[in-house]
Amino acid sequence: MAIEQVWWQNKLAEDIYATLKLKEQTIPHYNGNSSQLWIRRHLVDWLAVIVTENGICATSQHLAVYLLDYFMDGLEVELSYLHLVALACLLIAVKFEDHCEHIPHISKLNTYIPKTHVCSSRPYTPQQFMYMELNVLKFCSFNLCIPTVPHFLPYFLKVAVDEDDLRDGLPITSKCVVENYLEKHASYFQEIVLQDPVYRKYVPSLVAASCVAAARVCLHLTPTWPKQMELMTDLYLEQLLPCLQSMLATHHQDSVSSSCEQQIMSTNKVDFIHQSTLGSYHSLDSPYNYFPSQTCAPLYHSLDFPLATNQR
């Protein structure tokens, strides 16, 4: 929502969090009955590329996908206009959530239209963008104050690591380093929840909490859900399990898909990258300051940033 960018550092953070928790209870029900769900993943990943290349914030990205989901859930859109709908949702979200300098120009957005698109030879006009934005806004009754996962995750990350945490049964020696890794892993899970509409059945605060728990699982941190997280989120691990299991399953599928792609790469290149990064990654006690920016979730599994997947 259009609130302070780093509200979790504000002295009113607890009150803002409580307000967000109340607001998420009013999010309309998502049916997931669209006959066009087969193209949803393509649109979401396509928007992720635009978001990354234009420096758009995560809250705008999540709001855009929310608007797209509910618009497609209620209306059947002509195939040739689906990309326009997605771009209109993104424009609305950026105007509401982000800084004005991050609003992409229509001419630039038209360059992202796939070459195979039926309208690729005819760029969408400003009038078409405006008309579609109005359609989306009318459909959602101009209600854009929708809490999303990125509204909650930074707040939860404040206490996501404790000095008493164990990694592989041993005490952590650098809380700061672990916090950096945990933030990157949680951001990855925050990204993959956009890929599947199944996460719409959970409230955003629970999804954000599950992102933290999934990140702790991947980093082999115990306990999986420490007491301070229970107190902050008012959620128990049992409540997170359905969402958490879905996340880890999605992550596993993502890893398998990435492994297949990596096998196509040159053996020499794989050996070089593997040797230069894998050893550093698994040593959380040593400095490791290379964190590539995330574009869309599948890219997270590139060998430039291997993710620990073995669960203990």
BAKOL-952737 format. One line per 3 residues: their letters; for each residue y, z, x of C-alpha. Coordinates in Angstrom, 1 decimal. Each point is the difference from the previous one (the first is absolute). Layout:
# BAKOL-952737
a> Y/Z/X; ... $
***
This chain:
# BAKOL-952737
mai> 0.0/0.0/0.0; 3.6/-0.3/1.1; 0.1/3.3/1.8 $
eqv> 0.9/1.1/3.4; -2.1/-1.9/2.6; -1.2/3.1/1.8 $
wwq> 0.0/2.4/-3.0; -2.9/2.0/1.4; 2.3/1.3/2.7 $
nkl> 2.6/1.2/-2.6; 0.3/3.7/-0.8; -0.7/-1.1/-3.6 $
aed> -3.3/-1.7/0.9; -2.1/2.4/-2.1; 2.1/-0.7/-3.1 $
iya> 0.0/-3.8/0.6; -3.8/0.1/0.4; -0.4/2.0/-3.2 $
tlk> 2.2/-2.6/-1.8; -2.1/-2.9/1.4; -3.2/1.8/-1.1 $
lke> 1.4/0.2/-3.6; 1.2/-3.6/0.1; -3.4/-1.4/1.0 $
qti> -1.6/1.4/-3.1; 2.1/-2.5/-2.1; -1.3/-3.1/1.9 $
phy> -1.4/-2.4/-2.6; -3.7/-0.5/-0.3; -1.4/-2.9/2.0 $
ngn> -2.9/-1.8/-1.8; -1.0/-2.5/2.8; -1.0/-2.6/-2.5 $
ssq> 1.9/-2.9/1.3; -2.0/-3.2/0.3; 2.0/-0.8/3.1 $
lwi> -1.2/2.9/2.1; -1.9/-2.5/2.2; 3.3/-1.0/1.6 $
rrh> 1.6/3.4/0.2; -1.3/0.8/3.5; 1.5/-3.2/1.3 $
lvd> 3.4/0.8/-1.5; 0.0/3.6/1.3; -0.9/-1.1/3.6 $
wla> 2.5/-2.8/-0.2; 2.7/2.4/-1.0; -1.0/2.3/2.9 $
viv> 0.8/-2.8/2.4; 3.4/-0.5/-1.6; 0.7/3.8/0.1 $
ten> -0.9/0.2/3.7; 2.0/-3.0/1.1; 3.1/1.1/-1.9 $
gic> -0.1/3.7/0.9; -0.4/1.2/-3.6; -1.0/3.6/-0.5 $
ats> -3.3/1.2/-1.3; 1.4/1.4/-3.2; 1.4/-3.4/-0.9 $
qhl> -3.4/-1.6/0.7; -1.9/2.5/-2.2; 2.5/-0.3/-2.8 $
avy> -0.2/-3.8/0.2; -3.8/0.1/-0.3; 0.2/2.5/-2.8 $
lld> 2.3/-2.4/-2.0; -2.2/-2.9/0.8; -3.1/1.9/-1.2 $
yfm> 1.5/1.1/-3.3; 1.6/-3.4/-0.7; -3.3/-1.8/0.6 $
dgl> -1.9/2.7/-2.0; 2.1/-0.7/-3.1; 0.7/-3.7/0.3 $
eve> -1.9/-3.1/1.1; 2.2/-1.9/2.4; -0.3/-3.7/0.6 $
lsy> -1.6/-0.5/3.4; 2.9/-2.0/1.4; 2.3/2.9/-0.7 $
lhl> -2.0/2.9/1.5; 1.6/-0.2/3.4; 3.4/0.0/-1.7 $
val> -0.9/3.1/-2.0; -1.1/1.8/3.2; 3.2/-0.9/1.7 $
acl> 2.1/1.1/-3.0; -1.8/3.4/0.1; 0.7/0.3/3.7 $
lia> 3.7/-0.8/-0.5; 0.3/2.5/-2.8; -1.7/2.7/2.1 $
vkf> 2.1/-0.7/3.1; 3.2/0.1/-2.0; -1.0/3.4/-1.4 $
edh> -1.7/1.7/2.9; 1.4/-1.5/3.2; 3.3/-0.7/1.8 $
ceh> 1.9/-3.1/-1.1; -0.3/-1.6/3.4; -3.8/-0.2/-0.5 $
iph> 0.2/-2.1/-3.2; -1.4/-3.3/1.1; 1.8/-3.2/-0.8 $
isk> -1.6/-2.3/-2.6; 0.0/-2.9/2.4; -2.0/2.1/2.4 $
lnt> -2.4/1.2/-2.6; -0.7/-3.7/-1.0; -1.2/-0.6/3.6 $
yip> -2.9/2.4/-0.7; -1.4/-2.1/-2.9; -3.4/-1.3/1.1 $
kth> -0.1/-3.7/0.9; -2.9/-0.5/-2.4; 2.1/1.4/-2.8 $
vcs> 0.7/-2.4/-2.8; 3.7/0.7/0.2; 0.2/0.0/3.8 $
srp> 1.9/-3.3/-0.1; 2.5/1.5/-2.4; 1.5/3.3/1.1 $
ytp> 0.6/2.5/-2.8; 3.7/0.0/-1.0; 2.3/3.1/-0.1 $
qqf> -0.1/-0.3/-3.8; -3.8/0.1/-0.1; 0.1/3.2/2.2 $
mym> 2.6/1.6/-2.2; -1.9/-0.9/-3.2; -3.3/1.3/1.3 $
eln> 1.7/3.3/1.2; 1.4/0.5/-3.5; -3.5/-0.7/-1.5 $
vlk> -1.5/2.7/2.3; 2.7/2.5/-0.7; -0.2/-0.5/-3.8 $
fcs> -3.8/0.3/0.1; 0.3/3.4/1.8; 2.9/1.0/-2.2 $
fnl> 2.2/0.2/3.1; -1.9/3.1/1.1; -0.1/-0.2/3.8 $
cip> -0.1/3.8/0.7; -3.7/-0.1/0.8; -1.4/2.4/2.7 $
tvp> -2.3/-1.8/2.4; -2.3/1.1/2.9; 2.7/-0.4/2.7 $
hfl> 2.2/2.5/-1.9; -2.6/2.7/0.5; -1.7/-0.8/3.3 $
pyf> 2.8/0.9/2.5; 0.3/3.4/-1.8; -3.7/0.7/0.4 $
lkv> 0.0/-1.1/3.6; 2.4/2.9/0.8; -3.0/2.4/0.0 $
avd> -2.9/-2.4/0.4; -0.9/1.3/3.5; -0.4/3.6/1.0 $
edd> -0.3/1.6/3.4; -3.4/1.5/-1.1; -1.5/-3.4/-0.9 $
lrd> -3.1/-1.1/1.8; -0.9/-3.5/1.1; -3.7/-0.7/0.5 $
glp> -0.4/3.8/0.0; 2.5/0.6/2.8; 3.6/1.3/-0.3 $
its> 2.7/-2.6/0.2; 2.2/0.3/3.1; 3.0/-2.0/-1.2 $
kcv> 1.1/0.4/-3.6; 2.7/-2.6/0.5; -2.4/-2.7/1.2 $
ven> -2.4/0.7/-2.9; 3.0/-0.1/-2.5; 0.9/-3.5/1.3 $
yle> -3.5/-1.2/-0.5; -0.4/1.6/-3.4; 3.2/-1.6/-1.2 $
kha> -1.2/-3.5/1.1; -3.3/0.5/-1.6; 1.5/1.3/-3.2 $
syf> 2.4/-2.9/-0.1; -2.9/-2.4/0.3; -1.7/1.6/-3.0 $
qei> 3.3/-0.1/-1.9; -0.1/-3.7/0.6; -3.6/-0.6/-1.1 $
vlq> 0.5/1.7/-3.3; 2.1/-3.0/-1.0; -2.9/-2.3/0.5 $
dpv> -2.1/1.2/-3.0; 1.4/0.9/-3.5; -2.7/2.7/-0.3 $
yrk> 2.5/2.4/1.6; 2.2/-0.4/-3.1; -2.2/2.5/-1.8 $
yvp> 1.2/2.8/2.3; 3.5/1.5/0.1; 2.0/-0.9/3.1 $
slv> 0.1/3.5/1.4; -3.8/0.2/-0.1; -0.3/-3.3/1.7 $
aas> 2.4/1.1/2.7; -1.9/3.2/0.5; -3.2/-2.0/0.3 $
cva> 1.7/-2.2/2.7; 0.4/3.2/2.1; -3.5/1.1/-0.6 $
aar> -1.4/-3.4/0.9; 2.0/-0.1/3.1; -1.3/3.4/1.0 $
vcl> -3.6/-1.2/-0.6; 0.6/-3.0/2.2; 1.4/2.1/2.8 $
hlt> -2.9/2.5/-0.3; 2.4/2.9/-0.8; -1.5/3.1/-1.7 $
ptw> 0.5/1.4/-2.5; 0.4/-3.3/-1.9; 2.4/1.7/-2.4 $
pkq> 1.6/3.0/1.5; 1.5/2.9/-1.9; 3.6/-1.0/0.6 $
mel> -0.6/-3.4/-1.6; -1.6/1.7/-3.0; 3.1/2.2/-0.4 $
mtd> 2.5/-2.8/0.4; -1.7/-2.5/-2.3; -1.7/2.4/-2.4 $
lyl> -3.1/-2.2/0.3; -3.5/1.0/1.1; -2.3/-2.3/2.0 $
eql> -2.3/-0.3/-3.0; 2.9/-1.6/-2.0; 0.6/-2.5/2.9 $
lpc> -3.6/-1.1/0.5; -0.2/-3.0/-2.5; 3.2/-1.5/1.5 $
lqs> -0.9/1.0/3.5; -3.5/-1.6/-0.2; 1.6/-3.2/-1.3 $
mla> 2.4/-0.1/2.9; -2.7/0.5/2.6; -2.2/-2.7/-1.7 $
thh> 3.0/-2.4/0.1; 0.6/0.9/3.6; -3.7/-0.7/0.8 $
qds> 0.2/-3.4/-1.7; 3.2/-0.7/1.9; -1.7/0.9/3.3 $
vss> -3.0/-2.2/-0.7; 2.3/-2.9/-0.9; 2.0/0.6/3.2 $
sce> -3.2/0.1/2.1; -1.0/-3.4/-1.3; 3.4/-1.4/1.0 $
qqi> -0.2/1.6/3.4; -3.3/-1.7/0.7; 1.7/-3.4/-0.2 $
mst> 2.4/1.0/2.8; -0.6/-0.9/3.7; -2.4/2.4/1.7 $
nkv> 2.3/0.4/3.0; 3.0/0.8/-2.2; -2.0/2.6/-2.0 $
dfi> -1.3/1.7/3.2; 3.5/0.1/1.4; 1.6/1.5/-3.0 $
hqs> -2.9/2.4/-0.6; 0.2/1.4/3.5; 3.7/0.3/0.0 $
tlg> 0.4/1.9/-3.3; -3.2/1.6/-1.2; -0.1/2.7/2.7 $
syh> 3.6/1.0/-0.5; -0.5/0.2/-3.8; -2.8/2.6/0.0 $
sld> 1.9/2.3/2.4; 2.4/1.8/-2.3; 1.0/2.3/2.8 $
spy> 1.6/-2.7/2.1; 3.3/-1.8/-0.8; -0.5/-3.1/-2.1 $
nyf> 3.2/-1.4/-1.3; -1.0/-3.5/-1.1; 0.0/-0.1/-3.8 $
psq> 0.2/-3.6/-1.3; 1.8/-0.5/-3.3; -2.2/-0.6/-3.0 $
tca> 0.2/-3.2/-1.9; -2.8/-0.1/-2.5; -3.0/2.2/0.2 $
ply> -2.6/-2.4/1.5; 2.2/-0.3/3.1; -0.3/3.7/0.6 $
hsl> -3.5/-0.5/1.3; 1.1/-2.4/2.8; -1.3/1.1/3.4 $
dfp> 3.6/0.9/0.9; -0.5/3.2/-1.9; -3.6/0.9/-0.6 $
lat> -0.7/2.5/-2.7; -2.6/2.8/0.4; -2.4/-0.3/-2.8 $
nqr> -2.9/2.2/0.9; -0.2/3.0/-2.2; -1.5/3.3/1.2 $
***
